[in-house]
């Protein structure tokens, strides 16, 4: 397996990994809101937005390998 194939696998794994974390972050933000901790939830939601942007960059990097 050459470097590009390994890079493709690594990027795909990171995207999947981040997607799973994002699901957990969203559930946690909702739980924080339910507990009345809106300020904490706001920060977690900011992190969710960052995760979305990170995955957009990873997807672009993956596409650029084609």
N, C-alpha and C positions, 0 to 999 in steps of 0.2 A: 504494500500500500504506500503510495507516494504522499508527499507532504500535503498536496492540495486535497486529496481524498480525506486525509486526517483532519485538515482544517475544516472541511465541509461537515464532517461528523461532529467535531467540537462545537461549531457554531449551531448546528441543529440541536445538540444536547443542551447548550446554554439557553436557547430559545425555549425549549420544552421546560427546562428547569425554572426559568423565570416565569413562564405561564403558570406553572403550579404554585409558585410563591405568590403571584398576583392574586390568584383565587383565594388563597389564605388571607392575604392582606385585606381584600374586599370584605370577607366575612368578619375579620377582626374589627375593621372600621365600623361596620354595622353594629357589632356588639358594643363597641365603645359608645356609639351614639345611643344605643338602647340603655346604657348605663349612665347617660347624661354627661359623658365626657367628650363633648363636641370639639373642644380644642385639640385633644389628643387625636380624635378621629380625623380632624382636618389635616394634621401632619401626616398621618398614615395615608390619607388620600393624595397628598402631595407626592408621597413616595410611590404610590400606584401610578401617577402620571409620569414620574421619572422612569419607572419600570417599563411603561408603554414606549417611551422614547428610546430606552435602551434596546428593547426588542426591535424597534423599527431600524435602528442602526445595525443590529446583528443581522436582520433580514436583508438589508442592503449589502452588507459585507458578504453574505452567503450568495446573493444574486450576482455580485461582482466576480465571484469565483467561476461563474459559467463561461 
